[in-house]
Amino acid sequence: MTYGTTFKAWRDNTPAWPAYTEHAFVQGLGDGTLPEAAFLHYLKQDYVFLIHFSRAWALAITKADTVEEMRLAAGTVNGLINEEIALHIKTCAEAGIDEATLFATEERQENLAYTRYVLDAGHSGDLLDLLAALAPCVMGYGEIGRTLAATKTADTYGEWIGTYASDGYQQVCADVGALIDAAVARRLGDDPTQSPRWASLQKRFAMATQLEVGFWDMGLAP
């Protein structure tokens, strides 16, 4: 399953992409060597992250030009709130961490830097600025889940991997990729790489990818 031509162009021109999708944290998920304390620390921070990420996708609805753009953004908000966040609540509850504790998690600076960067992209720019900042998280987790499902050597984090490797999540990635492709074509024309805006959108995507690397780094430093 592909995630769209725009995403592929942005990813292929982002040198930090492998550092994100092949990070030591990711490798630890695949071979089961990631310490449980590091995983729970990451989940608590990611719970806070997903709340802000959901707000950013809700902002995308207000930035949309068409009902279809609104529909796809709204569907993503639903998936984040009712599926991804629910997984975090369930996994942490099994480890004795309730939702009230999750909600009270003190936000680490790496988390704050990333979420506020994404929200600022949306508030200060248009839908394309916001989508470029949102895309690395959505599609990166899709690539990571799909790769780990095929290569993992332990089932310690099988439920997490399965969530992002699932047909449902892979379809989310494909839908978001189609949303980005259509939004780019609508605003920049049939040859968007020749637009003066293309380079700035690429930079937004690359910065968000760097912030994803920082988020994994944070996960390894409880």
Secondary structure as UniProt FT lines:
FT   HELIX           5..12
FT   TURN            15..16
FT   HELIX           17..21
FT   HELIX           24..31
FT   HELIX           36..63
FT   HELIX           67..79
FT   HELIX           80..84
FT   HELIX           85..94
FT   TURN            95..96
FT   HELIX           99..103
FT   HELIX           109..124
FT   HELIX           127..151
FT   TURN            156..157
FT   HELIX           158..165
FT   HELIX           167..188
FT   HELIX           192..194
FT   TURN            196..197
FT   HELIX           198..219
//
